[in-house]
Amino acid sequence: MLEGKRQKSGLTAALVSRVKPKSKPYKLSDRDGLYLLIEPSGSRVWRMNYRFSGKQKTITFGRLPELLLGEARERLLDARRVNGGAKVGHGAE
């Protein structure tokens, strides 16, 4: 087993480029609370959910193809830094 930092799993650029719209909106989870929302219209948007004062909020980072997977992950990290490292993402309370 390797020592040190482990590579986190998540979406790949190849998978993201192949996603197709369905009849209803659906999400593809990446990691650390980042997800790609795919709308029936074909729109693909990077988002993150978090809680503020006990209420769920959503941040939209940008649309594919203008905002690629790596850039969306960077924006997620920036949002976490601004939030002071508070828990954000799925199940955050």
C-alpha positions in Angstrom: 0.0 0.0 0.0 1.3 3.5 -0.8 2.1 5.9 2.0 1.2 9.6 1.9 -1.6 11.3 0.0 -4.0 9.2 -1.9 -5.4 10.2 -5.3 -9.1 11.1 -4.8 -11.5 9.5 -7.2 -14.1 11.4 -9.1 -15.3 12.3 -12.6 -12.9 12.2 -15.6 -12.8 14.7 -18.4 -13.7 11.9 -20.9 -16.8 10.9 -19.0 -17.9 14.6 -18.6 -17.6 15.1 -22.4 -19.8 12.1 -23.1 -22.8 12.8 -20.8 -26.1 13.1 -22.6 -29.3 14.8 -21.5 -32.2 12.8 -20.2 -35.9 13.6 -19.9 -35.3 15.0 -16.3 -32.4 16.9 -14.8 -29.8 14.7 -13.1 -26.5 15.1 -11.3 -23.1 13.5 -11.6 -21.1 13.7 -8.4 -17.4 14.5 -8.7 -15.8 14.8 -5.2 -15.8 17.1 -2.2 -19.4 18.2 -2.9 -18.8 19.2 -6.5 -21.3 18.0 -9.1 -22.3 18.4 -12.7 -26.0 19.1 -13.2 -27.3 18.0 -16.7 -30.5 19.6 -17.8 -32.9 18.1 -20.4 -32.0 21.1 -22.7 -28.4 19.8 -22.7 -27.1 22.5 -20.4 -24.3 21.2 -18.1 -23.5 23.3 -15.0 -20.9 22.8 -12.2 -22.4 23.3 -8.8 -21.8 22.8 -5.1 -24.3 22.6 -2.2 -23.5 24.0 1.3 -25.4 25.0 4.4 -25.5 28.6 5.9 -27.5 29.3 9.0 -29.1 25.9 8.8 -30.4 26.4 5.2 -29.1 24.6 2.1 -27.6 26.9 -0.5 -26.1 26.3 -3.9 -23.2 27.9 -5.7 -23.0 27.7 -9.5 -19.4 27.8 -10.7 -20.0 27.9 -14.5 -21.1 25.9 -17.5 -19.4 23.3 -19.6 -17.6 23.7 -22.0 -16.5 27.2 -20.9 -15.5 25.8 -17.4 -13.6 22.5 -17.6 -13.4 19.9 -14.8 -10.1 21.1 -13.4 -11.2 24.7 -13.3 -14.4 23.7 -11.5 -12.3 21.8 -8.9 -10.2 24.9 -8.4 -13.2 27.1 -7.9 -14.6 24.6 -5.4 -11.3 24.9 -3.4 -11.5 28.7 -3.6 -15.1 28.6 -2.3 -14.0 26.4 0.6 -11.2 28.8 1.5 -13.6 31.8 1.5 -16.0 29.9 3.7 -13.2 29.4 6.3 -12.9 25.7 5.7 -16.4 25.1 6.9 -18.2 21.9 5.8 -19.7 22.3 2.4 -21.1 19.7 0.1 -23.4 16.7 0.5 -24.6 16.2 4.1 -23.0 19.4 5.4 -24.7 20.7 8.5 
